[in-house]
Amino acid sequence: MAGKLAGAHFAAGFPDVERLLPVFEHAGIEGRDLCRPPEWLVTPRSFEEKNAAYVECAQQLSLAAAERCLARAGVQASEIGHLIFVSTTGLATPSLDPRLIPRLGLSAHARRTPVFGLGCAGGTAGLAHAERSARAEPGGLVLLVAFEATSLTFLHGDFSKSNLVATALFGDGAAAVLVAGDDAPGSGPRIVGSRSTLFSDSLDVMGWNFLDEGMQVVFSRAIPGIVRRQSRADVTSFLAEHGLDLEDVACWVVHPGGLRVIESYEEALDLPAEALHETRAVLRDHGNMSSATVLYVLERFLAGGRPREGEYAFLTSLGPGFSSEHVLLRG
């Protein structure tokens, strides 16, 4: 949503709104995709109306992302044995996966797993779940789809700073990844490990409040500080389980929660700015699309031929709980 339109809207809640609008300029975002035009978003809507838009967009964008993924891999949809669908920005029962299976052409016997509530961590966690499923069936193929319509969670009557920051950051998007078992044909980096970490006393750091009007974002100002204080020990202990250190990671596939979060990772992990170039580029071009975003970062690395043979890539995301999700890849 453009800063000018947001400024006109938030002026009703912030007499000094002009002082706050630089958050749009400082967000590092130049382009975003939205499921609905900005004018639609700032018009009062019921939860029912916004959720109906979520379901419609989810089917369209998820189908397109999945079809692109399968076409690039040269795989027929009928070969997929398991579909994992990750999302946290809308509700649907039946969930989105049975809506996608016939439209994609998957077998009616394909297993399906809808994953809700992991927020920004969902893309990394979904990849870990896909790997475990593929490992259980070495000859099988697992399709992971992550979709988020974060813009549709905008609350017309919420004049909090969290809603203003979310308006400056959030975008919509879908991504799909194909994960093959060890005995299945295919190429690409190998998942060698994953880990989840739940931080204590942190339930109020990130998430949603469910209100009559819709889903109200919970965004603590403490997130960059948590990254600075805790991410190094969290990351290095996971790497140590695989006999590795920070210097052994060639590709940092980091979820771009926002510029301050990116800078906090750089500080905590002693990373040069170029290490998170792809992360910054995805934030610049697409904004924060919650769970799908880290998969956009991964796609940019893969498109550039990384990780190369023998190189390690480290995927990491933070989400509600408050929690971290890590996946270690090797080329």
N, C-alpha and C positions, 0 to 999 in steps of 0.2 A: 504494500500500500504506500502511495506517495506521501512524503512528509507533509506537503501542503494540505492534502486532504485529511491526513491524520491530525494535523494542527488545528484545522477548523473543527474537527470533531472533539478533540480533547480540550479545547479552549473552555468548554462548559464546566470541566472539572478542575482545570489548572489555570488560575488567573495569570500565572507566569509561564504559560505554555511555550512561549518563544524561547525561554531559557532552556527548556527541555528538548526542543526539537533537534538540536545538534546530534542527538542519539542516532538519527537517521543518517546523517553525514558520516558519523564515526563508526557506523556498523560495518563498513567495508563491503557493502552489498551494492552491486550495480544493476542486477537483474534478478527477477523472481517470476516463477510461474504460479498462477492462482487459478483455483477451480471456478471462481466466480469473479466478475469485475469488481474493482474496489468500491464502486458506488453501491453494488449489491451488498457488500460486506458491512458497510457502515449504516445500512438501513436496518431498523429493528426487525429481528427475526425470532421466531420461536425455535426451541430446541428441535422440535419435530421437523421444521422446515430446513434447518441447517443439517440435520442428520440425513434427511432425504437427499440433499445435495451431496453429502459425503458418500452415500451408497452408490449414487449414480456415477460420481467421479471415480470412485474406487474401482468399479467394474471397467470403466473405459480405460483408465490409465494403467491399471494392473494388467489388463489383457494386452495392451500394446507393449508394455515392458517385458512381459513373459514371451510374447511372440518374437520380439527382437532377440531376446536371449537364446531361444531355441534355434532361431535361424542362424545366428552367429556360430552356435555350437554344431549345427548340422544334425540336430536331433529331432525326431518326430515326437509329437506330444504323447502319442500312444506308448512310448517307451518309458515315460515317467511313472515311477511307482509311488511317489510320495510328494504331496504339495504342502508346503509350510507357508502360511500367510501371516504376516506380522503387521500390526497397526495399533494405534492408540488414540486416534483422533475422531473416532466415531463408533457407533454401535450397530450391530446387525445380527439377528438370529432368524433364520439360518445365517451363519457367518459368510464371509465373502468367498471362501474356498469352494463350497459347492456351487456357487454362482459362476465361478470361473472354469471349473472342471469341464462341463459340457461345451462351453464356448471355446476353450482351448483345444478340445479333442482328447483329453485324458481319458483313460479307462474309468468306467464306473466303479471299478474295484480299487482304484488308487487310494492309498491312505491319505488322510488330510489332518493337518494340525493347525488350528487357528491360535495365534499367540497375541494376547492383549495385555497392556499395562506396563510394558518395558520402556515406553517412551523412546528417547534418543538412543538408548542402549539396545533397542530391539534388532537393529540390523546386524550388529556383531553377535548378539546372543542367538539370533536366528541362524547365522552361519554355523555357529557351534552346534546347534541342534541338528542342522542338516548333515553335518559331518558325522555326528553320532548315529544318525539314522542310516547313512550310507555305509558306515563301518559295520552295522548290524547286518546289512545285506550287501556284501562286497560287489555283487554284480549289478546293483541297482543304481538308479538315477533319482536324485532328489531336487525338486525345484523350490527355491526360496523366493518369495515375492514380498516386498515391503512397500506399503503405501501409506502416505500420510497427507491429510488435508488440514494442516495446522491453521491456515487462514480462516477456516470455517469455525474455529473455536473463538474467534473475536467476539467479545461481548459488548454490545452497544452501550449498556449502562454501567460498564466497569471503567472508572476513571483512575484506576490504580497505576502506579509506575510499572508494575509487572506487566499489565496489559499494554502499556505504551511501548515497553521494551520488546515484548513479544511481537507487537505490530511492526516494529522496525526490523525484526530478525526473521520472522517466520515466512516460509514458502511451502508450496505443495509439490509433491513428486512421487514417482514410483520407480522401483528398481527390482531387477530379478537376477538371480545367480543360480547356475546349475552346478550341483555337487555330485560327483561320481564316486561310486565305491571303488575299492582297489582293483577289482577284477573287471570293471567296466571300461570300455574304450574312452579315450579322451586325453586332453592335454591341459596343462596349466599348473599353477603352484599347488603344493600339497599342504593340507592343514595338519600341523604336527602337534597342536595342543590348544587348549582353551581354558579359561578360568573366569568365574564370577566372584565378585567380592561385595559383600553388604557391609556398609559402614554403620557403626553403632550410633544410636540416638540421632538419626538424620531423616526421619520420615517426613519432616516438614520442609525439606530442601527443594524438592521438585515433584511436580505431579499436577493433578487437576482437583478442583472442587466442583462437584456436580450440582448445579443450580437449575432453577426452573427455566432460565434463559439459555442455559447450555453449560459448556465446560469452561471453567475459569482457571486460567493458567496459574500455577504456583512456581515462582522463579525466585529463589533466594539470592540475595546479593553475596552470600557467603560462598557461592560455587567456585569462583576463581581462587579464593583463599584455600578451599579444601583441596583443589588441584595442586596448588603450590606446596601445601603441607603433606599431603598423603600420596600423591601419584607416584613419586619416585620409589618409595618403599614398596608400593603395590606392584609397580611394573618390574622392578629389579628382582623381587622375590619370585615372581612368576617366571621371569627369564632364567633365574638361577635353577629352577626345577628342570630346565632343559640344558643346563650347563653353559648358559649364555650370559652376557653382560650387555649393557646399553650399546657399547661400541660394535657389537655383533649385528645390530639391526641396520639393514641398508635402506629399508623403506618404512616410513612412519605413516600409517594409514589412520589418521586421527579424526574423529568426528568433530566438525567445526561448530561447536556450540555457540560461539561468538568470538570476536577478536580478543576480548580479555581472557577468555578461556584458552585460546590458542597461545597467547603470550604467557599464560601461567604454565602451560605444558613446556614451552621453550625454556622457561626459567627453571622449573623443577627438574627437567631431564637434561639440562645443559645442551639443548639442541640449537644448532645454527638456524637462522631464519629460513634458509633454503630447504631444510629438512621438512618443513611443513608447507612448502610451496603449493602442493596439490590441495591440501586442506584449505588454504586461503583462497585458492582459485575456485573451488566449489562453493565456498561461502560467498565469494564475490558474484558468481554467476547465477546461483540458485537460492541463496539464503539458507537458513536452517530448516530442513525438511524432516526433522526428527529422525526416526529409525532409518529412513532411506538414504540419509545424507552420507554416511560412512561408506555405503556401497557405491555412491557416485565417486567418492575419493578413490576407492579400490579400482573402479573402472578406468580412471585416468592413469593410474599406475600400470595396469594391465595393457592399456592401449599404447603405452610407451615401452613395452617389453620388460617391465619390472614386475616382480623381482626376477633377476636373471638366475640362471642355474647356480644353485648353491647359496644364493642370497636369502636372507630372512626378511620377512615383512611382518610388521606388528600392527594389528587392528585393535583400536581401543575406543570405547564409548562410555559415557556416563548416563545414568537414567534414574528414574524414581526408585526410591528405596531407602536411602540414596545409595547407588551402587555403581560398580564398574564392570564392564565386560571386555575380555581380551581374547583375541584369537591370534595364534602364531602360524605364519605361512612360511614355506620354503620353496624356492624356485627349483 
